[in-house]
Amino acid sequence: MTAWLAALVLCVLSGRAPEAGAQSGALPAPAANTLVRVSTSPGPDYTRLAFTFENPLDYYVVRREDVDRLLVDFGQARLAGRPTAAPDELIDGVEFNFEDGRLTARIFLKAMRYELRHFLSRDKYSCILDLKNLESPGLETPPPPDDLKPLTLPTLAEEARLVGLLAPPGSEDGPPERLFQRILNELTDWNNQAALEDLLRFRELFPGHPLLEPALFLLGDAYFVTGPLSETYTAAVEAWTEALNRWPQSYLAGRAQFMLAEADQAMGYQNEAAAKYKLLAAAAVSGDDPYAKLALLRAADLQLNMGLIDEARKTLEPVLEQGLADRLGLEAYARLGMADFYEGLYSQANEIFREALREAPQLYTGYPEMLYAMGEAYHYLDRPDLSRMFLMHALSLMPDHPKADVIMARIGDSYRKEGRDDEAMAIYGAAKRRFPDGDGGLISQVRLADMGALHSFFTQDKVFDSLERGARQATVEMYQGIVDTASSSPLLQLAYLKIGLALAEDGETSEAIKWLRDLDMKYPKSALLPEALPALSRALVNETTLRAELEEWEAVADLYADNSSYLTDADRPVAQRIVARAYEKLGRFDEAREVWKALEEQTPEKRLARAQGLVVSSLKMERPMEALDYLLTMAEEFPEQAAWLDLQADQIGLALARPQNASATADLLKFRTMIPTEAVRRRALADAVEIEINGRRYDKATALMDEYRREYPDDELTPEYLLTQAKIEERQKRYENGWDMLSDFRRLYPDDPRGPELLLEQIRKADALGREDDAFRFMALYQMRYPERAESRELLTEKMRREWDLGRYADSQSTFEAFRRAYPGDPAIPALLMDRAARDWEKGRYDESQWAVDEMLLNYPDDPRTPTLLLERAARDWEAERYEASQAAVDRLTQLYHDDPRVPEMLLRRAENDWGRDRLEAARRGWDDFRRAYPDDPGGGGVFWINIKRALKKG
């Protein structure tokens, strides 16, 4: 039986608290005392260590600092000189530390198993510790091999001794050397505050001295130990960092790097500490750096405590691959067991622990946490005897374990499980007295209440009978009385619980929430919380549901904001669905999205609500790509929601298009590859086209329109895009391309009413550009495609005239023939012939003009313009001295239009003109023609004789 267990049993029987761990005498003395002497003296089977003071001692605390170290805190006291204690077979030495006016003594022991008692002398001038060695007398325990020695962090005093051996010697024994030696002595004597002041003085006075290197490293350690760390952390880190930057290869560099991580861990910066430990641990396998090895174990411990089990396994893996031949390997193996323990693999964990202990029986001295884990594991494996054995051993080695109260309660549970109620109640009572506010103490109180051991606090009929009846009102009244009158009662927490539960059962959820939450807020370590918190969670869900039914959305949001941490995993999704909708009703979409995102996925209905909420919230927050990710995830699980998914996908596409920039186009094109719904994909591509057109990125827009037309040839936008592309090509002065596209448009969409106007616009555009051939081509095309339209006739006539004006007579003739074929009975044809003849005459194209005259005579002989045309032709030919042609025209006139009064006048006038040109034969022939054609014309003779007279005069 261990020393602690012996003390525990003794205390249980006597009703006193066990003495292991931190215990104190009276209250601290108001004035400082002075330690004047330390002495050791052997007893029959123990060693007595006495600390004697100048005045009576009113305060001290003794606690185990390590398996082979004790720490005695004397409060406000100081040293007189340097008192020392002579070593003996059990005590290895005593070191003192004086800082902030407080004196502590650290006692180093040669044994790890011992019994301790401590007390004040009758006159209270001496604090006395009696220590009994429990290891086998007369048999020296052989020291473990070097490879199996515990991996421990050297104290600052030990580090100072090392520096004293390794520090570079000075060139002389001057002020720097003397001050540095004083610093080392102060650190060795644990006078850290004085050492800190001298280190700062050394840095200021001797900035270039070789001893500044160790001094600066020691300065960081001195800041660290003097504390409080919340005030000295920054200074310590700065000192270590400066030293490492200046002397990265120093023999003190490894310790400084390790201490940087230690400082982070002590400040609660767990992630930062773990990262630093892990970086330093890289050399643990390949080298002999003790700090690297310690760092690896610390990194694993931190990761285990943070719940990063897989990360801890990865950290340990390089060491475990090297086997279990040394202390590092065994300690790493023990932490592997701890990883299994944290994952609930209790049998597997204990198997690893036992194997490690077989290799190194004293392994637990360096990692006593494994004893606690073994005890807990055996508890869950239903081995109360083994659980109790290891938990007692753990508490003996670690009286200051942060879970010491829980360990005691667990030991009581082991007795109770075996039916040993008396021992269980004794342990519970000890835990309750020693840790009244700890989890273990409260658990013990509940256990005692369950066992009827607290009936002395309240009358039985007042408490337990009411509980058994289950009368909720009576319960509330009874426990309300406890709350009002028993401020320190061990049942006070139970009262809060019972009142809250009763109110919740009666539907008074708002009040129930207050009581149950007060229990957590006032007693955050209460053992009743495992029962209270689920009830609080259910009450919150019921209250949230009620508020939502009343559409009190602000109240829903406030209730969730104040109490969300109390929701259980089972209740949280229900509440979150309501709260997310409340945020949406309030327009607080950012918060709604976060709630939807955090919503636990459970039933399909809840997962669907969560998925929909995340999509909608992300859209409202203008995060379309995020919404798309949620949408695609949802589509895989809920394909039956296709209609809703398509609607939201369309909204996502609109949101992606909203920026109207090149990035928006890229997002839309990516979006198209991820969405299967064709209507949504089509809309996205159309939006991308619009963005590129508006941005005047015409080449990109054209490429996208080509893609659209290929994919959706029958879509209503396809012809519009073809027209848009044609306009873009024209704007880019690629007219042929643009006009080809318009030709494609007319070919593909012959019934589109815009076709004729587009072609007319092409004609106007070609004219404006001076591209006659294109204009003529479009005119001909217009007539061919739209012959029934009035514009067709006008375009052909215009084309014919313009071709003639350009000297393209053959083309003009062809155009006329085309017009006559297209419109054979058109009344404009005679006018066109007349115009053509006149134009030819103006250009002197008499022969070419004959066809127009012939056409008029052939097709329009009765048209009044035909004789006029012949008369004009005869006159023009005569003037041009084309007398035969003129005579032919005259012959036709007299033959075809004999009765036209202009004909005889023309015959006489021509004869007169011939006579005037001395063309006497022609004149006579003309007269003959006239007399034959108009023998009875009375005016003819007069004209004739006039001309004869003129001829006679000429001789």
TACORLIN-V916283 format. One record per backbone hydrogen bond with DSSP energy under -0.5 kcal/mol. CO is the residue of the C=O (numbers start at 1). NH is the residue of the N-H. Records with the same first field share a line. If there is no record, write none. Layout:
CO=NH, NH
//
This chain:
2=6
3=7
4=8
5=9
6=10
7=11
8=12
9=13
10=14
11=15, 16
21=23
23=62
33=78
34=36, 54
35=80
37=52
39=50
41=48
46=43
47=131
48=41
49=129
50=39, 52
51=127
52=36, 37
56=58
58=26
60=25
61=73
62=23
63=65, 71
66=69
68=109
69=65, 66
70=107
71=63, 73
72=74, 105
73=61
75=77, 103
76=33
78=35
79=81
90=92, 110
91=88
93=108
95=106
97=99, 104
98=193
99=102
101=77
102=99
103=74
104=97
105=72, 107
106=95, 108
107=70
108=92, 93
112=114
113=134, 135
115=132
117=130
119=128
121=124
124=57
125=53
126=121, 128
127=51
128=119
129=49, 131
130=117
131=47
132=115
136=139
138=140
140=142
145=148, 149
146=149
147=327
150=152
152=154
155=159
156=160
157=161
158=162
159=163
160=164
161=165
162=165, 166
163=167
172=174
174=178
175=179
176=180
177=181
178=182
179=183
180=184
181=185
182=186
183=187
184=188
185=189
186=191
187=190
190=98, 192
191=195
192=196
193=197
194=198
195=199
196=200
197=201
198=202
199=203
200=204
201=205
202=206
206=209
209=212
210=213
211=215
212=216
213=217
214=218
215=219
216=220
217=221
218=222
219=223
220=224
221=225
222=226
223=227
228=231, 232
229=233
232=236
233=237
234=238
235=239
236=240
237=241
238=242
239=243
240=244
241=245
242=246
243=247
247=250
250=253
252=256
253=257
254=258
255=259
256=260
257=261
258=262
259=263
260=264
261=265
262=266
263=267
264=269
265=268
268=270
269=273
270=274
271=275
272=276
273=277
274=278
275=279
276=280
277=281
279=282
280=283
281=284
283=287
289=293
290=294
291=295
292=296
293=297
294=298
295=299
296=300
297=301
298=302
299=303
300=304
301=305
302=306
303=308
304=307
307=309
308=312
309=313
310=314
311=315
312=316
313=317
314=318
316=319, 320
317=321
319=322
320=323
326=330
327=331
328=332
329=333
330=334
331=335
332=336
333=337
334=338
335=339
336=340
337=341
338=342
339=343
340=345
341=344
344=346
345=349
346=350
347=351
348=352
349=353
350=354
351=355
352=356
353=357
354=358
355=359
356=360
360=363
362=365
363=366, 367
367=370
368=371, 372
369=373
370=374
371=375
372=376
373=377
374=378
375=379
376=380
377=381
378=383
379=382
383=387
384=388
385=389
386=390
387=391
388=392
389=393
390=394
391=395
392=396
393=397
394=398
398=401
401=404
403=407
404=408
405=409
406=410
407=411
408=412
409=413
410=414
411=415
412=416
413=417
414=418
415=420
416=419
419=421
420=424
421=425
422=426
423=427
424=428
425=429
426=430
427=431
428=432
429=433
430=434
431=435
433=436
435=438
438=442
439=443
440=444
441=445
442=446
443=447
444=448
445=449
446=450
447=451
448=453
449=452
452=455
454=457, 458
459=462, 463
460=464, 465
463=467
464=468
465=469
466=470, 471
470=472
471=475
472=476
473=477
474=478
475=479
476=480
477=481
478=482
479=483
480=484
481=485
482=486
485=487
486=489
489=492
491=495
492=496
493=497
494=498
495=499
496=500
497=501
498=502
499=503
500=504
501=505
502=506
503=508
504=507
507=509
508=512
509=513
510=514
511=515
512=516
513=517
514=518
515=519
516=520
517=521
518=522
519=523
523=526
526=529
528=531, 532
529=533
531=535
532=536
533=537
534=538
535=539
536=540
537=541
538=542
539=543
540=544
541=545
542=546
543=547
544=548
545=549
546=550
547=552
548=551
551=553
552=556
553=557
554=558
555=559
556=560
557=561
558=562
559=563
560=564
563=566
564=567
568=572
569=573
571=575
572=576
573=577
574=578
575=579
576=580
577=581
578=582
579=583
580=584
581=585
582=586
583=588
584=587
587=589
588=592
589=593
590=594
591=595
592=596
593=597
594=598
595=599
596=599
600=602
603=602, 607
604=608
605=609
606=610
607=611
608=612
609=613
610=614
611=615
612=616
613=617
614=618
615=619
616=620
617=621
618=623
619=622
623=627
624=628
625=629
626=630
627=631
628=632
629=633
630=634
631=635
632=636
633=637
634=638
638=641
639=642
641=645
642=646
643=647
644=648
645=649
646=650
647=651
648=652
649=653
650=654
651=655
652=656
653=657
654=658
657=660
661=665
662=666
663=667
664=668
665=669
666=670
667=671
668=672
669=673
670=674
671=674, 675
677=681
678=682
679=683
680=684
681=685
682=686
683=687
684=688
685=689
686=690
687=691
688=692
689=693
690=694
691=695
692=697
693=696
696=698
697=701
698=702
699=703
700=704
701=705
702=706
703=707
704=708
705=709
706=710
707=711
708=712
712=715
715=718, 719
716=720
717=721
718=722
719=723
720=724
721=725
722=726
723=727
724=728
725=729
726=730
727=731
728=732
729=734
730=733
733=735
734=738
735=739
736=740
737=741
738=742
739=743
740=744
741=745
742=746
743=747
744=748
745=749
747=750
749=752
752=755
754=758
755=759
756=760
757=761
758=762
759=763
760=764
761=765
762=766
763=767
764=768
765=769
766=771
767=770
770=772
771=775
772=776
773=777
774=778
775=779
776=780
777=781
778=782
779=783
780=784
781=785
782=786
786=789
789=792, 793
790=794
791=795
792=796
793=797
794=798
795=799
796=800
797=801
798=802
799=803
800=804
801=805
802=806
803=808
804=807
807=809
808=812
809=813
810=814
811=815
812=816
813=817
814=818
815=819
816=820
817=821
818=822
819=823
821=824
823=826
826=829
827=831
828=832
829=833
830=834
831=835
832=836
833=837
834=838
835=839
836=840
837=841
838=842
839=843
840=845
841=844
844=846
845=849
846=850
847=850
848=851
849=852, 853
850=854
851=855
852=856
853=857
854=858
855=859, 860
856=860
860=863
863=866, 867
864=868
865=869
866=870
867=871
868=872
869=873
870=874
871=875
872=876
873=877
874=878
875=879
876=880
877=882
878=881
881=883
882=886
883=887
884=888
885=889
886=890
887=891
888=892
889=893
890=894
891=895
892=896, 897
893=897
897=900
899=901
900=903, 904
901=905
902=906
903=907
904=908
905=909
906=910
907=911
908=912
909=913
910=914
911=915
912=916
913=917
914=917, 919
915=918
918=920
919=923
920=924
921=925
922=926
923=927
924=928
925=929
926=930
927=931
928=932
929=933
930=934
934=937
936=938
937=940
938=942
939=943
940=944
941=945
942=946
943=947
944=948
945=949
946=950
947=951
948=952
949=953
950=954
952=955
//
